[in-house]
């Protein structure tokens, strides 16, 4: 597959975080771009403002004529989230249009450029964004397709503005085995914890998926893998001659002298005799220090100078909804994070506790998927127990139908926090008003993000009660 002969691209599910990045890239490259999505969102608003036509009706009449009359000139990019009975999906399928998933399109891009693919059940969005930012900050040619909105560029797409062939940085998504369509020259694996068991079935199956991804590496390629992930995959399955290990307590690349501060983490990068001391990362969290180790290692192997590394790490502002600090003033703190897996929650809350020792920690968590809640109930309860107070919202179903007996209540019994309960989204603000949290963290990958602006505004109003 190539894009030769195509002049138009139509996206089914254009509002997804990964799909919208591709739509932006095609638009920038001069293709006519339009698409459909079920629901308007801030992302679709931005795409419309950039000149991309979007419809929110599954109706052929809403598709401009140029996208449905000459099939040979149109590429259809679609997501499995589109239902099989979709009018648009069935029209394109039955009329000879070339139809490709997002991962297949990324596969073409990574096969024609030097690519760095970042995989992992968690940590991949921040790590890929940090790699891309370090390249951009140092003035190196880079294009990046990301799974989140970077705070530095307010986009999930970073376009190359430098002379020369760009390195392509991609987030390699394990969901639906999408990452197996990529062609990486270099790969980072941030984690390999069990997840997406609704897709893979067993923990062994998802580990096999990561092994297959690693096997896609170019013969001269390099693998950077977090030490615990390497242990889970088994060192014998790794191409040891081109593998570098990293982690907070790794025998390879590691961080020393880590200091948690209220708004940043300071650490030393250590790789044998190579050291960069006193690095300051303004996206806090032990897990983010670990993500930085991988990004730094890649860039040093691309001959970055110590000053380029130091400035890139210092100036990285993170990704929206990844340990995003909305309020940190006086005695009030409000942090929002996308964490939706027990290990992500553990990493986030451990870092918050280190940053704000002795303060009462309240967590509002929206579980994501009935299957994930069922499969990891014990882990969720254990990690949430790090908080002093836990508020659970109803499960966000995403692509799933309800499962009998599976609800947020199944987590409550094993949560050891002093105060815990289930609250509806509609009553969250009432609950917060009544309980006046000191350090508040919201967690989840569903639509809890819609509560964030209101919670942030309310928290700031507590600092200045006379202001609206």
Secondary structure, 3 states (H helix, E strand, C coil): CCCCCCCEEEEECCCCHHHHHHHHHHHHCCCEEEEECCCCCHHHHHHHHCCCEEECCCCHHHCCHHHCCCHHHEEEEECCCCCCCCHHHHHHHHCCCEEEEHHHHHHHHHHCCCEEEEECCCCHHHHHHHHHHHHHHCCCCEEEEEEEEECCCCEEEECCCCCCCCEEEEEECCHHHHHHHCCCCEEEECCCCCCCHHHHCCHHHHHHHHHHHHHCCCCCCEEEEEHHHHHHHCHHHCCHHHEEEECCCCCCEEEEEEEECCCCEEEEEEECCEEEEEEEECCCCHHHHHHHHHHHHHHHHCCCCHHHHHHHHHHCCCECCCCEEEEEECCEEEEEECCCCHHHHHHHHHHHHHHCCCCCEEEEEEEECHHHHHHCHHHHHHHHCCCCEEEEEEEECCCCCCCCCCCCHHHHCCCCCCEEEECCHHHHHHHHHHHCCCEEEEECCCCCHHHHHHHHHHHHHHHCCCCC
